[in-house]
Amino acid sequence: MHPRTAWASVAPEDRELLDRAKTCNVYEPGQVIFYEGNACLGIHCVESGTVKLRKTGPAGDDVVVGLSEPGDVLGYLAYFGDGGHTTTAEAVTPCRVCFVDRAAVKTLIQRNPALGLAFLKRISGDAERSEDAAVRALSLPLRARAAHLLLVLKDRRATADDEGRLTIDLPLTRRDLAAMLGARPESLSRLIKAFETEGIARFGTSEVLVPDLDVLLDELGTPAEA
């Protein structure tokens, strides 16, 4: 398993059990790992690649609610909630995803209290991030929300050149990006044009170039729109 995953809490003597229990599959872009509403049969872990999580919105349209990277675990909220999956997980890039079934998860948690604590911390972190996102959606203008999202992605998906310019990998369609920001596609198009005109960021097909990080950081202080 990826060293950043919660499974790192499994005791050395139980690693063999984990290795026997897990199955790993390769997914191509667009392939679904599990569907919203399906029964949760166990917990998934992203070994490589990027997975997007989408949810059916009130109007019946798909809304992207997050991205998962190597080391992230999927489906654990449904597992501990003893219900169906609340999102659909879809590969954005070629991915390798491992799966541990319910019975093995239960055994490993019973034998490794630290593993249960690791999942509890992730659940707590998810709840906190969800609350923060709700506050941002209600209180921050689109420019600030977009800047915040780019800064979050920067920590795990950015490379810098010798002049300090950042290139952020962004394997999302404009429609998906708008959904993550809670914006209409036309509003996002206007924002992208403004960011590019002002030299804040340049948006390519699958990446964003940030010439000056300090300028992007300044956008977090954008005053509320009238």
C-alpha positions as CSV (number, residue, x, y, z in Angstrom):
1,M,0.0,0.0,0.0
2,H,1.0,3.6,-0.5
3,P,3.0,4.9,2.5
4,R,0.7,7.9,2.9
5,T,-2.4,5.8,3.3
6,A,-4.2,5.0,6.5
7,W,-3.1,1.3,6.0
8,A,0.3,2.4,7.1
9,S,-1.1,2.0,10.7
10,V,-1.4,-1.8,10.3
11,A,1.1,-3.6,12.6
12,P,4.0,-5.4,10.9
13,E,2.6,-8.8,12.0
14,D,-0.7,-8.1,10.1
15,R,0.9,-6.8,6.9
16,E,0.7,-10.4,5.4
17,L,-3.0,-10.5,6.1
18,L,-3.5,-7.1,4.4
19,D,-1.4,-8.2,1.4
20,R,-3.5,-11.4,1.0
21,A,-6.7,-9.5,1.4
22,K,-6.1,-6.7,-1.1
23,T,-6.7,-6.9,-4.8
24,C,-5.3,-4.2,-7.2
25,N,-6.8,-3.1,-10.5
26,V,-5.8,-0.7,-13.2
27,Y,-8.3,1.8,-14.5
28,E,-8.1,3.9,-17.7
29,P,-9.5,7.5,-17.8
30,G,-13.2,7.5,-17.7
31,Q,-13.6,4.1,-16.0
32,V,-15.7,4.0,-12.9
33,I,-14.4,2.4,-9.7
34,F,-17.7,2.5,-7.9
35,Y,-21.1,4.2,-8.4
36,E,-23.1,6.5,-6.2
37,G,-25.8,4.4,-4.5
38,N,-24.0,1.1,-4.8
39,A,-23.5,-1.1,-1.8
40,C,-20.1,-0.5,-0.1
41,L,-18.2,-3.8,-0.3
42,G,-15.0,-2.6,1.2
43,I,-12.4,0.2,1.1
44,H,-10.3,1.4,-1.9
45,C,-6.9,3.0,-1.9
46,V,-5.4,5.0,-4.7
47,E,-1.9,3.7,-5.5
48,S,-1.2,5.9,-8.5
49,G,-3.1,8.3,-10.7
50,T,-6.0,10.7,-10.0
51,V,-9.6,9.9,-9.3
52,K,-12.4,12.3,-9.3
53,L,-15.4,12.0,-7.0
54,R,-18.8,13.2,-8.4
55,K,-22.2,13.4,-7.0
56,T,-25.7,13.8,-8.5
57,G,-26.9,17.4,-8.0
58,P,-30.4,18.6,-7.3
59,A,-31.1,19.1,-11.0
60,G,-29.9,15.6,-11.8
61,D,-26.5,16.7,-13.2
62,D,-23.1,15.4,-12.0
63,V,-21.2,17.7,-9.7
64,V,-17.5,17.1,-9.0
65,V,-16.9,17.2,-5.3
66,G,-13.2,16.3,-5.0
67,L,-10.0,14.8,-6.4
68,S,-8.2,11.8,-4.8
69,E,-4.5,11.2,-5.2
70,P,-2.0,8.4,-4.4
71,G,-2.4,7.5,-0.7
72,D,-6.0,8.6,-0.5
73,V,-8.6,6.0,0.6
74,L,-12.1,5.8,-1.0
75,G,-15.3,4.5,0.3
76,Y,-14.5,4.5,4.0
77,L,-17.3,6.9,4.8
78,A,-19.8,4.5,3.3
79,Y,-18.1,1.6,5.1
80,F,-18.3,3.2,8.6
81,G,-21.8,4.6,7.9
82,D,-22.9,1.1,6.9
83,G,-24.7,2.5,3.8
84,G,-24.2,2.9,0.1
85,H,-21.6,5.0,-1.6
86,T,-22.5,8.7,-1.6
87,T,-20.3,9.5,-4.6
88,T,-19.2,8.0,-7.9
89,A,-15.4,7.5,-8.2
90,E,-14.0,7.8,-11.7
91,A,-10.5,7.6,-13.0
92,V,-9.2,10.9,-14.5
93,T,-5.8,9.6,-15.4
94,P,-4.5,6.0,-15.7
95,C,-4.9,4.7,-12.1
96,R,-3.9,1.7,-10.0
97,V,-6.4,1.2,-7.1
98,C,-6.3,-1.4,-4.5
99,F,-9.4,-2.9,-2.7
100,V,-9.8,-4.5,0.7
101,D,-13.2,-6.2,1.3
102,R,-15.4,-5.6,4.4
103,A,-14.5,-8.7,6.3
104,A,-10.8,-8.1,6.0
105,V,-11.2,-4.4,7.0
106,K,-13.2,-5.4,10.1
107,T,-10.5,-8.0,11.1
108,L,-7.7,-5.5,10.6
109,I,-9.4,-2.8,12.6
110,Q,-10.1,-5.2,15.5
111,R,-6.5,-6.3,15.6
112,N,-5.1,-2.8,15.0
113,P,-6.8,0.0,17.1
114,A,-4.4,2.5,15.5
115,L,-5.9,1.8,12.1
116,G,-9.4,2.6,13.4
117,L,-8.0,5.9,14.9
118,A,-6.4,6.7,11.5
119,F,-9.7,6.4,9.7
120,L,-11.4,8.4,12.5
121,K,-8.9,11.2,11.9
122,R,-9.6,11.1,8.2
123,I,-13.4,11.3,8.8
124,S,-12.8,14.3,11.1
125,G,-10.6,16.0,8.5
126,D,-13.2,15.4,5.8
127,A,-15.9,16.9,7.9
128,E,-13.8,20.0,8.7
129,R,-12.9,20.5,5.0
130,S,-16.5,20.2,4.1
131,E,-17.5,22.8,6.6
132,D,-14.7,25.1,5.3
133,A,-15.8,24.6,1.7
134,A,-19.4,25.5,2.7
135,V,-18.3,28.7,4.4
136,R,-16.1,29.7,1.4
137,A,-19.0,29.1,-1.0
138,L,-21.3,31.4,1.0
139,S,-18.8,34.1,1.9
140,L,-16.1,34.3,-0.7
141,P,-16.3,35.7,-4.3
142,L,-15.5,33.4,-7.2
143,R,-12.0,34.9,-7.7
144,A,-11.1,34.0,-4.1
145,R,-12.6,30.5,-4.3
146,A,-10.7,29.9,-7.5
147,A,-7.4,31.1,-6.0
148,H,-8.0,28.9,-3.0
149,L,-8.6,25.8,-5.1
150,L,-5.4,26.4,-7.1
151,L,-3.4,26.9,-3.9
152,V,-4.8,23.6,-2.5
153,L,-3.8,21.8,-5.7
154,K,-0.4,23.4,-5.7
155,D,0.6,21.5,-2.6
156,R,0.4,18.1,-4.4
157,R,0.2,18.8,-8.1
158,A,2.7,21.7,-8.8
159,T,6.2,21.9,-10.2
160,A,8.3,25.1,-10.2
161,D,10.9,26.2,-12.7
162,D,14.1,28.1,-12.0
163,E,12.3,31.4,-12.1
164,G,9.7,30.4,-9.6
165,R,6.8,30.0,-12.0
166,L,4.4,27.2,-11.0
167,T,2.8,24.7,-13.3
168,I,-0.2,23.0,-11.6
169,D,-1.4,19.8,-13.1
170,L,-5.2,20.1,-13.5
171,P,-6.8,17.0,-15.2
172,L,-10.3,18.4,-15.1
173,T,-12.7,19.7,-17.8
174,R,-13.8,23.3,-17.5
175,R,-17.3,22.0,-16.6
176,D,-15.8,19.9,-13.7
177,L,-13.8,22.9,-12.5
178,A,-16.9,25.1,-12.5
179,A,-18.8,22.5,-10.5
180,M,-16.0,22.3,-7.9
181,L,-16.2,26.1,-7.5
182,G,-20.0,26.2,-7.4
183,A,-20.0,28.5,-10.5
184,R,-21.7,28.6,-13.8
185,P,-19.5,27.6,-16.8
186,E,-19.9,31.1,-18.3
187,S,-18.9,32.7,-15.0
188,L,-15.8,30.5,-14.9
189,S,-14.9,31.4,-18.5
190,R,-15.1,35.1,-17.6
191,L,-12.9,34.5,-14.6
192,I,-10.3,32.6,-16.6
193,K,-10.2,35.4,-19.1
194,A,-9.7,37.9,-16.3
195,F,-6.9,35.9,-14.6
196,E,-5.1,35.6,-17.9
197,T,-5.5,39.3,-18.8
198,E,-4.2,40.3,-15.4
199,G,-1.3,37.8,-15.5
200,I,-2.5,35.9,-12.5
201,A,-2.7,32.5,-14.1
202,R,-2.9,31.0,-17.6
203,F,-5.1,28.0,-18.1
204,G,-4.2,25.2,-20.6
205,T,-5.9,22.0,-21.5
206,S,-4.7,20.1,-18.4
207,E,-2.5,22.5,-16.5
208,V,-2.4,26.0,-15.1
209,L,0.7,28.3,-15.2
210,V,1.1,30.7,-12.2
211,P,3.8,33.2,-13.0
212,D,3.9,34.7,-9.5
213,L,2.6,32.9,-6.4
214,D,2.4,36.1,-4.4
215,V,0.0,37.6,-6.9
216,L,-2.2,34.5,-6.7
217,L,-2.1,34.7,-2.9
218,D,-3.3,38.3,-3.1
219,E,-6.5,37.0,-4.6
220,L,-7.5,35.5,-1.3
221,G,-8.1,39.0,-0.1
222,T,-10.4,39.9,-3.0
223,P,-13.3,42.0,-1.6
224,A,-16.8,40.5,-1.8
225,E,-18.7,41.1,-5.0
226,A,-21.6,43.6,-4.9
